[in-house]
Amino acid sequence: MKKFIIICGHYGCGKTNLCLNMAMNEVRKGESVIFANLDVTDFYFSSPHVFENYEKFGIQLVGPAFSQTTLDLPVLPQNLYSIFSQKDKTIIVNTGGGDDGVAILHRFNREIIAQNYKMYYVVNYYRSYMKSVDSSVNLAQIIENNSNLKISGVINNSHLRKDTTLQTIIDSVDYAQNVADKLNVPLTMNVVSSEFLSEAIGKVPKLFPVDTNLSIDDNSVVI
């Protein structure tokens, strides 16, 4: 069954790692996946070998098209339009951070709406610019205005990088729920590192376990 998922949120809230985990989760369920990275500032995805290695694991990567050119600045991938014509694939779109990171979505507004999309707003309680519910809600509303799309749900990806504990996540749930309530959308999931999963069951609702070190490259393959 086709899914068209857009992940948006502020800079540094963990969108890229979340998208990769979501993509691998779909692959494990036997789905064919396209990961469209529209963050043109994310230079990791510009490397040719990255494209090749993701495809080995059933993920077709669409990313900034400047790795094999003489251009100094990234440009939109030429095959971006192809994601709108896929009938039986799961499409996961990672946008750039902040309010301007979703501006590209406005350009493809008509095509996206035709996909019966879901756009999820990622929050991290421990980022200084997202600490208050009101500031997080304000950014979400700006994102909706700039993209001309509606947010479908909130994803709580609150963490403190290597200093994250289970309590870190537990303490963020009410914040994320309040953001969702003010936006009148559901809190779709609470992201938790797989190392805390067994302990989190029953303590954190709507769990989505992730590998926080997920990468697929020549030296480190995590599936």
N, C-alpha and C positions, 0 to 999 in steps of 0.2 A: 504494500500500500504506500503510495507516494506521500511524503511529508515535505513541507517547505518551511524550514525553521530559521529565523533570524535572531541572532544574539547581539544585543546592544548594551551599552553601559558606559560608565566613566573610564578614563585611562587607569590602567593598573588594577582593575577589579578582577582580573583572571579570566577574561573572555576566551582567549586563545586556547589555554589549557582545557577549559571547560568544553569548548567546541571539539577539540581532539578526542576527549573522553566520550563525548556524545557520539562522535563519528565511529569510534571503535566499538562502542556499545551496540550501534546499529549493525556493524559488520558481524559481530558475534551472533546476532539474531538472523543472519543470512541476508541482510539487506545490502543492496548496492548503493554506495554513498558517494556524493560529490561534496567536497568541502571547498566552499568559495570564500577565500580570504580577501576581503575588500579593504583591509587596513594597509594602505600603500606605504606606511611607515614601518611595517614589520618586515625587516630585511631577511629574516630567517627563511621566509617562504620564497625568496627570490633565487635561491640556489637551485641549479638544475638537478643535482642529486637528490634533493629533498622531494621534488616532483616524482622522480623514479621510485624512491623508496616507499612513498605513500601508496603508489599504485600497486606495489607488490602485496600490500595488505588489503587490497580491495577498495581503497579510497582514491577517487580521482580528485586531484588538487587543481583548483583554478585560483591563480594568484597574480600578483603584480608582474607585469610582463616587461621587466627590464634587465633580467639576469643574463640574457643572451643577446643583448643589443649594445650599441655604443651610447645609449642614452644615460645621462647622469641622474635623471629623476624617473621614478616609477610611473608607468601608465596603466590604465585599466587593461586587464587581459582581453585579448581578441576573442577568446571563446566564452566570454561572460554571458553573452546572449543565449548560449546553448543550454544554460541551466533552466531556462524557462520552457524548453521544449521536451524535457525529460518526463516520460509518462510513468515510469515505475521505479524511480530512484528517490532516495532520501537526500534532500538538499539541505546542507547546513551552511548558513552564511554568517561569517564573522565580520562585523563592522569595525571601523576605526573608533577610537575612544571619544567620549564627550559628545557635545551637541553637534559639532561640525563633522564628526566621523560618520554620521548617517546621511549627510547631504546627498551622497551618491544614490541613496535609495529613492530619493525624490525623482531622480532622473528615470528610474525604472518603475515608477509607481504603478502604472497601468498593468505592466507585466506581473508585478508582485501580487497585486490584488486578485488577478485572475488565477493565482496558484492556491487560493484558500490558505494563506500563510498563517503562521503563528510567530509573533515577535515577542521575545522574552527580554525583560530588563534585568540585568545582573547588578546586584548591589553587594558592597562590602562595607560593613559597619565600621571597620577599623581603618578606612581611608579617611583622612582628615576632612576632605571636602564632601564626604557622604555621611558624616557622623550624625547629623540631625535628620529626622524624618522629612521635615519640610524641604531641606536642600535637596534631598534625594528625589522627592516628588516633583520639585521644580525642574530638575534636570530631565526627568522622565517626560514631563509635559513639553519641554523644549524639543526633545528628541522626536516626540510625536509631531510637533509642528514642522520641524525641519524635514522630516521624512514623509510627511503626509500619510502616515500609517498609524495604526492603533496598537498599543502594547496589549498583549494577550495575557501576560502573567509576569510575576516577579520570581527571579531565582536568587536565593540567598547563597552567595559564595563568599561569605565573611571568613577571613583568615588573617593570620599574622605571619605568613610564610613559615619559616622553620620553627617559629615560636608558637605555632598553633597547637592548642590542646582541645580536647573534647569540650571543656568548659568554655573555651573561646567561641565555639560554635553555638553551644546552648545559650550563651548570653546574648547572641545576636538574633535569635529567632523572633522575639517580640518586636524588635526594630523592623525586621523584614516584613513581618505580618502587618505592622502598622502602615508601612509604605504601600503594601498591596491594598490594604483597606481604603486608604486615601485615594488610590488610583482606581478603585472599584474593580479590581481584577484579583484572581486567586494567587496565593503564594504557591507556586508550582512545585518547587523543590528546595530542599536544604542540602547543599553540597557538603559532603564530608569525606575526608581522606580515608581511603580503604583501611588504613591502619587503625582507625577508630571505629570502624563499622560495627563490629560485634558489640562493643560497649555502648554505641549510640542507639542501637535498636531499643525502642521503648522510651528513650529519653528525647530524641529529636524526631519530629514528624516528617513525613514526605522525604525520606532519605534518598540521595543520589550519590553513591560512592564513586570517587575518582582516584586515579593514580596521579598524584601531584607532580611526579617526575616523568610523566608520559612523554616519550619522544620516539621518533622513528627515523633513525639515521644509520650510517654505516657501522657505528661502534656501539650503539645502544638501541636495541629494539624491544619495546615493551608492548606486549599484546595481552 
